[in-house]
Amino acid sequence: MSQTLFSPGRKSLRETIAEASVTTKLYWLLRIGVGIEFIGHGWAGLSRSRAWLPYYDLFGISSDVALNYLMYVTGAIDITIGLLILFWPARILLLHTTVWGIFTALLRPTVGEGWWEFLERGGNYGMPLALLIMAGWGGWSLRRWLQRVDEPAAISDRTLIAIHWAMRGGLALLLIGHGGFGAFEHKRYWYDFFAFFGLGKTAVDSANLMVLVGAFEILLGLAILVKPWRSLLLFVLVWKLGTELLRPLVGQEWFQFVERDGDYVLPITLYVSAAAYALARTRTRTEPLSPPTTAEPGAPA
């Protein structure tokens, strides 16, 4: 008789995930997150998002050339990078995703869109930076930069702390930046979000709902910086999934939701590594030169 899929002794996916070390969980969450982020961003390029036109104009590239040629090139490159991260995550690719995430976020205030836009993309550079820190610097060896970076067997306490702050900083910035859209910039498309719940422009303005919701998100970001409790991280995860899902629900392109997957991945990675981070921070205070140790399943890396 043929062997069944759920034969005795074969672990289920849930069991495999539950027994995985913190290092394993962080590595795969970040790797998948960065890959999807770039696929989503490339999707925006292939869709010829007109919101990108000011960025090309900054470099003297006309709208016709951007729409008919360069957006396809940019989109294809981003999707290729995303797929390579999923299947061949070399250090040079992780460096590229970090630098490109910062560069594209900086383009927004450069063309006059405001610094809140840069902050709101915190997940776009915080998440790849965390994965790059985990992979380690390639030094002067070209071979190390080009070779595939698999899950590390162990990471030091100081590395885990650095990863934590890259993720924590990215999550805090994206919350603060998005809150600034409502509290200070009064983004017009936010009216569409309120309208989804039956609230018209007059009701929104009279009750200062944009300011209130924006200020609430800014406070969430500051709270993450001060103390990312697990209950707070779960709330942020649900909040960001819900608020960003409003984009396609009110008619925006789906890539707007997909390319912001750092908004949803970072709360999960911080939740998963919370106990490991606390233990690592304690150990560095008492044993600052402690070497890396192999992490037991569910234990700090």
Secondary structure as UniProt FT lines:
FT   TURN            5..6
FT   TURN            8..9
FT   HELIX           13..19
FT   HELIX           22..46
FT   TURN            47..48
FT   HELIX           50..52
FT   HELIX           53..57
FT   TURN            58..60
FT   HELIX           63..65
FT   HELIX           66..70
FT   HELIX           71..87
FT   HELIX           91..110
FT   TURN            111..112
FT   HELIX           115..120
FT   HELIX           122..135
FT   TURN            139..140
FT   HELIX           142..146
FT   HELIX           157..180
FT   HELIX           181..185
FT   TURN            188..189
FT   HELIX           190..196
FT   TURN            197..198
FT   HELIX           201..206
FT   TURN            207..208
FT   HELIX           209..226
FT   HELIX           230..249
FT   TURN            250..251
FT   HELIX           255..258
FT   TURN            259..261
FT   HELIX           262..272
FT   HELIX           274..286
FT   TURN            288..289
FT   TURN            297..298
//
